[in-house]
Amino acid sequence: MILVQWSCEIPQEKLESFINFAKNKLKPFYESYRCMRYELLFPIITEKKYFPYQESEIKNRYTEQLVFKDIKAFDDFYNNIEKNQEAQDIVGMYVKEFGISNCTFKILTHYI
C-alpha cells in the first residue's frame, strides 16, 4: 500500500468551510479516482506531554492522507487529475478558496 500525505496551514476563519468541502467534495472526488481511502486529520493539543520531543502543533494545520493500492494506482490518480479540468478546478480551490499555505508532501509505503 502507498500512503500519500500532505499537510498545510489554513486560515482559522476558513477551517469550518474547508472541513465541509473535504467531507462533501474532496472525499468522494478522490475516492472516485482510485484512492482507496481519504482522511482529513487535525492535531489535538493535550495537557500531557508524552515525549520530550513531542511538538506542539498549530491547530489550523491539517493533514490529508490518501491510501492507494500501489504506486501505479497513485501514478494513474495523479495523471488523471492533471488531465481533467474538473479535477484541476477542485484542486485549485485549495489556494483560491481556502488560502492554504506552508504545505509539505510525503509518499510512504507499507512494509509490515
Buried (B, 14 or more C-beta within 10 A) or exposed (E): EBBBBBBBBBEEEBBEEBBEBBEEEBBEBBBEBBBEEBEBEBBEEEEEEEEEEEEEEBEBBBBBBBBBEEEEBBEBBBEEBEEEEEBEEBBEBBEEEBBBEEEEEEEEEEEE
